[in-house]
């Protein structure tokens, strides 16, 4: 059985504190299972800590990141990412990913970062929300995105997902998009 993402490098961008454990670990395992090599990127080197206490070794700091050599860049959500929506380093990575015509993924609150970076105008996307907090949907709409109330949305090379409960589906959607590009 061949692995569809053999030899492909994927960067996962997480907040150094309070990233979403299931979004990171589950979607990462799907990508690894498909043969991809996953590099973890954050604002600092060392051991990033998830909301649930999971630990992720940061391979590269955002200021050193170069999109060349990566097939996709995936932004992981969680409360830590919620505090990074205006982070210039993270937004720069997202912009360079689109400029290089690579696959860009974002789950949970992270699509709001892509919207604030000016990358989602006219795109169909989803984002995390709950009945008491629709702020992320508001950000998307203000930036010209078309919000869809779905688990996972694929629009060209942009893959967005609504949160931790769909982390596996998100990982599978990324594999699907990356596989279709290499055929």
FIZA-905706 format. One line per 2 residues: number of its first residue (from 1); for each residue x, y, z of N, C-alpha, C. Coordinates in steps of 0.1 Angstrom, whole numbers, plus 5000, padded with zeros to 4 digits. Layout:
NUM	X Y Z X Y Z X Y Z ~ ...
REM end
This chain:
1	5009 4988 5000 5000 5000 5000 5009 5012 5000 ~ 5008 5020 4990 5016 5032 4989 5010 5043 4998
3	5018 5052 5003 5013 5063 5011 5012 5076 5002 ~ 5000 5082 5001 4999 5092 4991 5007 5105 4993
5	5011 5107 5006 5019 5119 5009 5034 5116 5011 ~ 5038 5105 5007 5052 5101 5009 5061 5112 5003
7	5071 5117 5010 5080 5127 5005 5075 5141 5006 ~ 5063 5143 5011 5057 5157 5012 5059 5162 5026
9	5063 5175 5026 5065 5182 5039 5053 5191 5042 ~ 5048 5190 5054 5037 5198 5059 5041 5205 5072
11	5039 5219 5072 5041 5226 5084 5028 5228 5092 ~ 5029 5225 5105 5017 5228 5113 5021 5239 5123
13	5013 5250 5122 5015 5262 5130 5006 5262 5142 ~ 5013 5263 5154 5005 5262 5167 5009 5274 5176
15	5000 5277 5185 5003 5287 5196 5013 5279 5205 ~ 5022 5287 5211 5032 5280 5220 5025 5276 5233
17	5015 5283 5237 5007 5279 5249 4992 5277 5244 ~ 4986 5267 5249 4971 5265 5247 4967 5263 5233
19	4974 5255 5225 4969 5250 5212 4959 5239 5215 ~ 4950 5236 5206 4940 5225 5207 4947 5212 5205
21	4947 5204 5216 4954 5190 5215 4948 5182 5204 ~ 4934 5179 5204 4929 5170 5194 4931 5176 5180
23	4930 5189 5178 4932 5194 5164 4946 5192 5159 ~ 4956 5193 5168 4970 5191 5164 4973 5176 5163
25	4971 5169 5174 4975 5155 5174 4967 5146 5164 ~ 4954 5147 5163 4946 5139 5155 4949 5142 5140
27	4948 5155 5136 4951 5157 5122 4965 5154 5118 ~ 4975 5157 5128 4989 5153 5125 4990 5138 5123
29	4984 5130 5131 4984 5116 5129 4979 5111 5116 ~ 4968 5118 5111 4962 5114 5098 4973 5117 5087
31	4979 5129 5088 4990 5133 5078 5002 5124 5079 ~ 5006 5120 5091 5018 5111 5092 5014 5097 5086
33	5002 5093 5089 4997 5080 5084 4997 5080 5069 ~ 4995 5091 5063 4995 5092 5048 5009 5093 5042
35	5019 5093 5051 5033 5094 5047 5040 5107 5047 ~ 5032 5118 5051 5038 5131 5052 5048 5133 5063
37	5058 5142 5061 5067 5146 5072 5061 5159 5077 ~ 5059 5159 5091 5052 5171 5097 5063 5179 5105
39	5064 5191 5102 5072 5201 5110 5063 5210 5118 ~ 5066 5211 5131 5058 5220 5139 5065 5234 5141
41	5057 5244 5138 5061 5258 5138 5053 5266 5149 ~ 5061 5274 5157 5054 5283 5167 5062 5295 5168
43	5058 5304 5178 5065 5316 5180 5078 5315 5188 ~ 5079 5304 5195 5091 5301 5203 5096 5287 5201
45	5109 5284 5203 5114 5270 5203 5111 5264 5216 ~ 5112 5251 5216 5110 5244 5229 5098 5235 5228
47	5092 5232 5240 5080 5224 5241 5068 5232 5242 ~ 5059 5232 5232 5046 5239 5232 5037 5230 5240
49	5028 5237 5248 5018 5229 5256 5004 5232 5252 ~ 4997 5221 5250 4983 5223 5246 4973 5225 5258
51	4961 5229 5255 4951 5232 5265 4949 5219 5274 ~ 4950 5207 5268 4948 5195 5276 4961 5190 5282
53	4972 5197 5280 4985 5193 5286 4994 5185 5276 ~ 4989 5183 5264 4998 5176 5254 5010 5185 5251
55	5021 5178 5247 5033 5185 5244 5037 5183 5230 ~ 5042 5194 5224 5046 5193 5210 5060 5200 5209
57	5069 5193 5203 5083 5198 5201 5082 5208 5189 ~ 5086 5220 5192 5086 5230 5181 5099 5229 5173
59	5098 5226 5160 5110 5224 5151 5115 5237 5146 ~ 5106 5247 5144 5110 5260 5137 5102 5271 5143
61	5109 5283 5145 5101 5294 5150 5096 5302 5138 ~ 5084 5308 5140 5077 5314 5128 5086 5325 5121
63	5094 5332 5128 5103 5342 5121 5113 5336 5112 ~ 5116 5323 5114 5126 5316 5105 5119 5308 5094
65	5106 5307 5094 5099 5299 5085 5100 5304 5070 ~ 5103 5294 5061 5102 5297 5047 5093 5286 5040
67	5084 5291 5032 5074 5282 5027 5080 5272 5016 ~ 5091 5276 5010 5097 5267 5000 5100 5253 5007
69	5097 5243 4999 5100 5229 5005 5088 5223 5012 ~ 5077 5231 5014 5065 5226 5020 5054 5225 5010
71	5046 5215 5011 5035 5213 5002 5022 5220 5008 ~ 5022 5221 5022 5010 5227 5028 5015 5233 5042
73	5007 5243 5046 5008 5249 5059 4995 5248 5066 ~ 4994 5243 5078 4982 5241 5085 4982 5248 5099
75	4972 5257 5101 4971 5264 5113 4961 5257 5122 ~ 4966 5255 5135 4958 5247 5145 4952 5258 5154
77	4939 5255 5158 4932 5264 5167 4935 5262 5182 ~ 4925 5266 5190 4926 5266 5204 4927 5280 5210
79	4926 5282 5223 4926 5295 5229 4939 5303 5226 ~ 4950 5296 5226 4963 5302 5223 4963 5309 5209
81	4957 5302 5199 4956 5308 5186 4947 5320 5186 ~ 4936 5319 5194 4927 5330 5195 4934 5343 5199
83	4944 5342 5207 4952 5354 5211 4962 5358 5200 ~ 4963 5350 5190 4974 5352 5179 4968 5357 5166
85	4955 5360 5165 4949 5363 5153 4955 5375 5145 ~ 4961 5384 5153 4968 5396 5147 4983 5394 5146
87	4988 5382 5150 5003 5380 5150 5009 5381 5136 ~ 5017 5391 5134 5023 5394 5121 5031 5382 5115
89	5038 5375 5124 5046 5364 5119 5038 5353 5114 ~ 5027 5350 5121 5018 5339 5116 5010 5344 5104
91	5006 5356 5103 4999 5361 5091 5009 5361 5079 ~ 5021 5364 5081 5031 5364 5070 5033 5350 5065
93	5033 5340 5074 5034 5326 5069 5022 5323 5060 ~ 5010 5327 5065 4998 5324 5057 4998 5331 5044
95	5002 5343 5043 5003 5351 5031 5013 5344 5021 ~ 5025 5340 5026 5035 5334 5018 5030 5321 5012
97	5022 5314 5020 5017 5301 5016 5008 5303 5003 ~ 4999 5313 5004 4990 5315 4993 4998 5321 4981
99	5007 5330 4983 5015 5335 4972 5023 5324 4965 ~ 5027 5314 4973 5035 5303 4967 5026 5292 4961
101	5013 5295 4961 5003 5286 4956 5003 5272 4962 ~ 5005 5272 4976 5005 5259 4983 4992 5257 4990
103	4990 5245 4996 4977 5242 5003 4978 5249 5017 ~ 4967 5256 5021 4966 5263 5033 4954 5257 5041
105	4957 5252 5053 4947 5247 5062 4945 5255 5074 ~ 4933 5255 5080 4931 5262 5093 4918 5256 5099
107	4919 5253 5112 4909 5247 5120 4905 5255 5132 ~ 4892 5254 5136 4887 5261 5148 4887 5276 5147
109	4895 5283 5155 4895 5298 5154 4905 5302 5143 ~ 4914 5294 5139 4925 5298 5130 4920 5304 5116
111	4909 5300 5111 4904 5306 5098 4903 5322 5100 ~ 4900 5326 5113 4899 5341 5115 4912 5347 5113
113	4923 5340 5116 4937 5346 5114 4939 5348 5098 ~ 4935 5338 5091 4936 5338 5076 4928 5350 5071
115	4916 5352 5076 4907 5363 5072 4914 5376 5075 ~ 4919 5378 5087 4926 5390 5091 4938 5393 5083
117	4944 5382 5077 4956 5384 5069 4951 5388 5054 ~ 4938 5388 5052 4933 5393 5039 4933 5382 5029
119	4932 5369 5033 4933 5358 5024 4920 5351 5020 ~ 4909 5355 5027 4897 5347 5025 4886 5354 5017
121	4888 5366 5012 4878 5374 5005 4873 5366 4993 ~ 4860 5364 4993 4854 5356 4982 4855 5341 4983
123	4861 5336 4994 4863 5322 4996 4852 5316 5005 ~ 4849 5303 5002 4839 5296 5011 4847 5290 5022
125	4844 5292 5035 4851 5287 5046 4842 5285 5058 ~ 4847 5277 5068 4840 5275 5080 4850 5279 5091
127	4845 5281 5103 4853 5285 5115 4845 5280 5128 ~ 4852 5280 5139 4846 5277 5151 4837 5288 5156
129	4825 5284 5162 4816 5293 5168 4808 5285 5178 ~ 4802 5293 5187 4792 5286 5195 4780 5296 5198
131	4769 5291 5203 4757 5300 5204 4760 5313 5211 ~ 4770 5313 5220 4773 5325 5228 4784 5333 5222
133	4791 5328 5212 4803 5335 5207 4803 5333 5191 ~ 4799 5343 5184 4799 5342 5170 4809 5352 5164
135	4819 5356 5173 4829 5366 5169 4837 5362 5157 ~ 4841 5349 5156 4849 5345 5145 4842 5345 5132
137	4829 5342 5132 4821 5343 5120 4820 5357 5115 ~ 4819 5366 5125 4818 5381 5122 4831 5385 5115
139	4842 5381 5120 4855 5384 5114 4856 5380 5100 ~ 4852 5367 5097 4852 5362 5084 4843 5370 5074
141	4831 5373 5079 4822 5381 5070 4827 5395 5068 ~ 4833 5401 5078 4839 5415 5077 4850 5415 5067
143	4857 5404 5065 4868 5403 5056 4864 5397 5042 ~ 4851 5396 5040 4846 5392 5027 4845 5377 5024
145	4847 5369 5034 4846 5354 5032 4831 5350 5032 ~ 4828 5339 5026 4815 5333 5026 4815 5322 5037
147	4809 5325 5048 4808 5315 5059 4798 5304 5056 ~ 4802 5291 5058 4794 5280 5057 4793 5272 5070
149	4782 5269 5075 4780 5262 5088 4782 5247 5085 ~ 4795 5243 5082 4798 5229 5079 4810 5225 5087
151	4813 5212 5088 4824 5206 5095 4837 5210 5089 ~ 4838 5207 5076 4850 5210 5068 4846 5216 5054
153	4853 5226 5050 4850 5233 5037 4863 5233 5029 ~ 4863 5229 5017 4874 5230 5008 4871 5240 4997
155	4879 5250 4996 4877 5260 4985 4891 5261 4978 ~ 4892 5254 4967 4905 5254 4960 4916 5248 4969
157	4926 5256 4972 4937 5250 4980 4936 5255 4995 ~ 4924 5260 4998 4922 5264 5012 4912 5254 5019
159	4917 5248 5030 4909 5238 5037 4906 5244 5051 ~ 4893 5245 5055 4890 5250 5068 4881 5240 5075
161	4882 5240 5089 4874 5231 5097 4869 5238 5109 ~ 4858 5233 5115 4851 5240 5126 4856 5238 5140
163	4864 5227 5142 4869 5225 5156 4874 5211 5159 ~ 4877 5208 5171 4883 5196 5175 4875 5183 5172
165	4862 5184 5172 4854 5172 5169 4856 5167 5155 ~ 4861 5176 5146 4862 5172 5132 4877 5171 5128
167	4886 5170 5138 4900 5170 5135 4904 5159 5125 ~ 4898 5147 5127 4901 5136 5118 4897 5139 5103
169	4884 5144 5102 4879 5148 5089 4888 5159 5083 ~ 4892 5168 5091 4901 5179 5086 4914 5173 5080
171	4920 5164 5088 4932 5157 5083 4930 5150 5070 ~ 4919 5143 5069 4916 5135 5057 4913 5145 5045
173	4907 5156 5048 4904 5166 5037 4918 5171 5032 ~ 4927 5174 5041 4940 5179 5037 4947 5168 5028
175	4947 5155 5032 4953 5144 5025 4946 5144 5011 ~ 4933 5145 5010 4926 5144 4998 4930 5156 4988
177	4931 5168 4993 4935 5179 4985 4949 5178 4980 ~ 4958 5174 4989 4972 5172 4985 4974 5161 4975
179	4966 5150 4977 4967 5138 4968 4962 5142 4954 ~ 4951 5150 4954 4946 5153 4941 4955 5163 4933
181	4963 5170 4940 4973 5179 4933 4985 5172 4928 ~ 4988 5161 4934 5000 5154 4929 4997 5143 4918
183	4984 5142 4915 4980 5131 4905 4983 5136 4891
REM end
